[in-house]
């Protein structure tokens, strides 16, 4: 791991930057871009996407990507309730870590594309509101980059993403 949780920077300035962006016009894009920048500074990622859960269509819809050429905004993935990653993150509302390429390739059908972007590990962070998962923050990086010690900080960022995801969902 390049940066262990013990050496990660203080997240407080990053939380404040996201909170300030939430007051800006141009929502939800301003907030999602600020979350991207803050997460990169506080924990690090190569690929970052934000998915909104569309329960009516039973799919996750991508509303933000820091690599739009590889992962276009507007793309969607079906929710497969019996898959371990969807069951853990969307249904149970728990973070899911794929520590290495073997775990990542078992979880994602597009693992080969992910690997070409220099990513072999991931953490999927549920964004929850009123007892339900409304979206996910997805961070991907090199092998072994994320671990359980990252979850408390990432959970705060997920909370900060709630207004942006509610704004997205209300348009459905």
C-alpha positions as a printed NumPy array, in Angstrom:
array([[  0.   ,   0.   ,   0.   ],
       [  1.417,   3.409,  -0.915],
       [ -0.325,   5.288,   1.849],
       [ -1.482,   3.501,   4.958],
       [ -4.429,   4.834,   6.951],
       [ -1.982,   5.862,   9.689],
       [ -0.263,   8.216,   7.235],
       [ -3.336,   9.568,   5.493],
       [ -3.705,  13.347,   5.802],
       [ -6.127,  15.053,   8.169],
       [ -9.521,  14.903,   6.408],
       [-10.981,  17.982,   8.156],
       [ -9.911,  20.519,   5.483],
       [-11.356,  18.222,   2.832],
       [-14.676,  17.955,   4.68 ],
       [-14.808,  21.754,   4.89 ],
       [-14.075,  22.105,   1.174],
       [-16.986,  19.808,   0.31 ],
       [-19.293,  21.646,   2.716],
       [-18.347,  24.958,   1.072],
       [-18.994,  23.526,  -2.409],
       [-22.463,  22.438,  -1.336],
       [-23.417,  26.139,  -1.091],
       [-22.348,  26.881,  -4.672],
       [-24.638,  27.032,  -7.687],
       [-24.388,  24.271, -10.267],
       [-25.554,  21.395,  -8.098],
       [-25.199,  18.485,  -7.945],
       [-22.095,  18.737, -10.133],
       [-20.287,  21.225,  -7.888],
       [-20.661,  18.96 ,  -4.865],
       [-19.649,  15.792,  -6.703],
       [-16.539,  17.461,  -8.156],
       [-15.616,  18.729,  -4.682],
       [-16.075,  15.241,  -3.225],
       [-13.808,  13.863,  -5.965],
       [-11.082,  16.417,  -5.19 ],
       [-11.455,  15.971,  -1.434],
       [-11.339,  12.178,  -1.579],
       [ -8.27 ,  12.298,  -3.769],
       [ -6.566,  14.562,  -1.257],
       [ -7.732,  12.743,   1.871],
       [ -7.327,   9.121,   0.79 ],
       [ -6.409,   8.886,  -2.887],
       [ -7.89 ,   7.213,  -5.939],
       [ -7.144,   6.694,  -9.591],
       [-10.738,   6.151, -10.686],
       [-13.685,   7.692,  -8.858],
       [-17.334,   7.323,  -9.819],
       [-20.648,   8.15 ,  -8.193],
       [-23.648,   5.956,  -8.893],
       [-27.257,   6.692,  -8.01 ],
       [-29.541,   3.76 ,  -7.265],
       [-32.667,   3.782,  -9.404],
       [-34.896,   1.287,  -7.615],
       [-37.709,   1.635, -10.179],
       [-35.41 ,   0.547, -13.017],
       [-33.332,  -1.798, -10.798],
       [-30.08 ,  -0.262, -11.926],
       [-27.195,   1.899, -10.764],
       [-26.801,   4.995, -12.893],
       [-23.431,   6.756, -13.162],
       [-23.694,  10.497, -12.489],
       [-20.059,  11.36 , -11.971],
       [-16.731,  10.034, -13.21 ],
       [-13.243,  11.457, -12.955],
       [-12.414,   9.446, -16.112],
       [-15.382,  10.159, -18.39 ],
       [-13.625,   8.745, -21.454],
       [-13.44 ,   5.295, -19.823],
       [-16.513,   5.548, -17.565],
       [-19.074,   7.826, -19.147],
       [-21.615,   9.733, -17.128],
       [-25.037,   8.306, -17.874],
       [-23.914,   4.703, -18.025],
       [-25.819,   2.184, -15.951],
       [-25.404,  -1.266, -14.45 ],
       [-28.225,  -3.6  , -13.476],
       [-28.767,  -4.285,  -9.791],
       [-28.302,  -8.011,  -9.316],
       [-29.633,  -8.595,  -5.783],
       [-27.959, -11.993,  -5.345],
       [-24.445, -10.761,  -6.207],
       [-22.262, -10.366,  -3.115],
       [-21.174,  -6.807,  -3.889],
       [-24.686,  -5.561,  -4.578],
       [-26.101,  -7.425,  -1.599],
       [-23.447,  -5.965,   0.724],
       [-23.369,  -2.379,  -0.539],
       [-26.86 ,  -1.66 ,  -1.839],
       [-29.045,  -3.908,   0.277],
       [-27.088,  -4.095,   3.566],
       [-25.494,  -0.649,   3.265],
       [-21.954,  -1.82 ,   4.064],
       [-18.691,  -0.769,   2.472],
       [-17.138,  -3.443,   0.303],
       [-13.414,  -3.659,  -0.285],
       [-11.789,  -5.624,  -3.079],
       [ -8.173,  -5.778,  -1.931],
       [ -6.544,  -7.134,  -5.072],
       [ -7.156,  -8.   ,  -8.702],
       [ -8.495, -11.476,  -7.911],
       [-11.225, -10.008,  -5.706],
       [-11.859,  -7.119,  -8.09 ],
       [-12.188,  -9.405, -11.108],
       [-14.706, -11.582,  -9.255],
       [-16.806,  -8.499,  -8.44 ],
       [-16.734,  -6.522, -11.712],
       [-17.479,  -7.742, -15.219],
       [-15.373,  -4.873, -16.603],
       [-12.298,  -5.767, -14.552],
       [-10.023,  -5.805, -17.609],
       [-10.852,  -2.169, -18.404],
       [-10.382,  -1.274, -14.732],
       [ -6.933,  -2.887, -14.782],
       [ -5.888,  -0.915, -17.881],
       [ -6.542,   2.236, -15.814],
       [ -3.988,   1.092, -13.234],
       [ -6.562,  -0.12 , -10.737],
       [ -6.52 ,  -3.491,  -9.   ],
       [ -8.399,  -2.691,  -5.784],
       [-11.585,  -0.856,  -4.908],
       [-13.853,   0.288,  -2.144],
       [-17.564,   0.829,  -2.709],
       [-19.136,   3.148,  -0.145],
       [-22.924,   3.242,   0.197],
       [-24.65 ,   6.608,   0.389],
       [-27.669,   6.103,   2.641],
       [-30.719,   8.206,   3.393],
       [-33.761,   7.329,   5.454],
       [-32.769,   3.682,   5.824],
       [-32.092,   3.068,   2.144],
       [-29.053,   3.12 ,  -0.129],
       [-29.511,   5.91 ,  -2.654],
       [-26.078,   5.734,  -4.261],
       [-22.454,   4.731,  -4.025],
       [-19.051,   6.352,  -3.994],
       [-16.612,   4.074,  -5.811],
       [-12.878,   4.53 ,  -5.389],
       [-10.34 ,   2.39 ,  -7.249],
       [ -6.565,   2.286,  -6.959],
       [ -3.572,  -0.068,  -7.067],
       [ -3.509,  -3.406,  -5.234],
       [ -3.984,  -3.228,  -1.473],
       [ -4.652,   0.492,  -1.355],
       [ -7.827,   0.474,   0.779],
       [ -8.583,  -1.235,   4.068],
       [-11.169,  -1.229,   6.843],
       [ -9.478,   1.677,   8.638],
       [-10.559,   3.929,   5.725],
       [-14.267,   3.285,   6.267],
       [-14.999,   5.881,   9.001],
       [-13.58 ,   8.736,   6.908],
       [-15.283,   7.501,   3.75 ],
       [-18.59 ,   7.273,   5.598],
       [-18.428,  11.003,   6.356],
       [-17.877,  11.752,   2.667],
       [-20.842,   9.505,   1.85 ],
       [-22.948,  11.583,   4.232],
       [-21.8  ,  14.745,   2.49 ],
       [-22.928,  13.229,  -0.828],
       [-26.538,  12.763,   0.332],
       [-27.849,  16.177,  -0.872],
       [-26.309,  15.714,  -4.33 ],
       [-27.817,  12.253,  -4.721],
       [-31.223,  13.412,  -3.473],
       [-31.063,  16.178,  -6.07 ],
       [-30.337,  13.604,  -8.782],
       [-33.043,  11.211,  -7.648],
       [-35.766,  13.866,  -7.508],
       [-35.505,  14.242, -11.3  ],
       [-36.66 ,  10.664, -11.915]])
